[in-house]
Amino acid sequence: MKRNIYVDFSYLLVLAATLGGVLTLGALVAPVVFHNQTLGMEVIVDRHNAGIMMAEIFHRFSYWLYFVAFYVVVYELYMYKMGQRDTYIFIASVLVSFSALMFSAVYAPKILTMQDLGREATQSDTFLSVHMASEIDFKILAVGLLLLFIRRLMLMRIK
């Protein structure tokens, strides 16, 4: 049975769009939101409120990450069943799936819960640890997406 090229293309498109989203949120949106005083705006948002805005942005992006984790698992299991087994793809797909789920199901809800407790909770060592872990997880997600995209593209080119 011949695979549909549109399914493969949509998979690559989802991976690329997610990588673009991760890079955009991490490298462009977060610095602007947290350093808004350098923009010369009349209204300056303090760090706590900027954190609330960023948390809501990441919370909404989490819904997309749930979809991506599910899509990666289903697509890669199908490809495995079809005989396309590759160690790099397995490692990258595990990285993407677990880091997306960790970010969406663990880090984002914990950060939102701590922010609901108030300003003092966001200045605690626990919050800083969870926030740092979420940043590391987001970087792992970006690396996994890049590796999976490149390797999947390489294998499609070989065929």
N, C-alpha and C positions, 0 to 999 in steps of 0.2 A: 504494500500500500504506500503510495507516494504521499509525503507530507505536503501540506498546503504552505506555500511560501508566505502567504499573508499571516499565518499564525507565527511563523518564525520572525517575520518583520515586526509584527506587533509586540512580540516578546522583547526584541532588541529596542524597540521604541519605548516600551515601558521602563526597561533598565536605564536607557539614556535619559529619559525624562526624570526618573527618580534621582539619578546621579546629579542632574542639573538642579533639581529641587534641593537636594542635600547641600550642594556647593553654594547655591544662592542663599539659602537660609543661614548657613554657617559663616560664609565669607562676606556677604553683602548686607543682609537684613539685620543680623544681630549687632554688628558694629554700628550701624546707623541708629538703631533703636537705643542702644546703651550709651552712645556718645552723641546724643542729639543736641547737647549744648554747643557743639562745634559748628552746627549748621546755621547759626545766626537767626534762629526762630524767636518769635516773641514769647511763645509758651515753651517752657523747658519742662520735660518730664523727668521726675526724680528716678533714681535707680530702682526703687521698689516698684513703682508703677510701670517702668520700662520692662522690668522682669515679668510683671503680670501680662503685659502685651505680648512679649516673646513666648511666654508659656502658652498663651491662647493660640498663637500662630503654630507652635509646635504641636499642640493638642489637635488642631485641625489637620495638620500634616500627618499625624498618627493614623488617621483613617486611611489615607493613601498607603501608608506603610503596611497596614494590615492586609490590604489588597495585594500589594507587591509580594509580601511574604507568602501568601497563599498561592499566587500566580507562579512564583519561582518554584515552590514545592511541587505543584501539579505539573508544570512544564518539564521540570528536570526529572521527575519520576517517570513521566511518559517517555522522555528521551532515553532514560536508563532502560526501560522496558523494551524500547525499540532497538537496543543494542549499542547505543552511543554512550559508552562509559569512558569517563575521563576524570583522572584524579584532581586536576586543577579545577574543573567545573564543580566537582563534588565539594571540595574545600570552599570555593567561593560561594556556592549556593547555600552551604551551611552557615557561612559567615553572614550572608545577606539575610537569610531567614531568621536566624537567632538574634542578630543585632537589631533588625527591624522590630521583631516582637519584644525584645528587651526594652527598646526605646519606647514603643507604643504602649506596652502593657505594664511596665514597671516604672521606668524613670519619669515619663510625662505625668502619670497619675500621682506619683509621690511628690513631685515638685508642685503640682496644682494643690494637693492636699496641704502641704506645708505653707504655701502662700495663703491659703484660706485661713490658716491659724494666725496670720498677722505678720507684721514687719519683724518682730523678734525672732520668729521661727525661721525666717529667711536669712538671718544673720548667724544662725547656729552652725556648729561644726558638722552636724548631721546633714543639713541642707547643702553646705559647701561640698561635702563628700559625694552626695547624690548628684549634685550638679556637675562636678568634675567627672564622675563616672558616666554621666549621660553624654558629656562632650567627647569622651574617649570612645564610647559606643557609637556615636554619630560618625566619628572618623573611621572606625572599623567598618561601618556600613558603607561609607564612601569608597574605601579600598576594595571591599568585597564586590560592590557594584561595578567598579572599574575592571577588576579582574574577570568577573563573570561576563561582562559585555565584550571585552577583548577576546577572551578565549572562545566564547560562543561564536563570535564573528569569524575568528580564525577557522573553526571547524566547519562553518557554513561555506567558507571560501574553498576549503579543500574539496568538498563535495561538488 
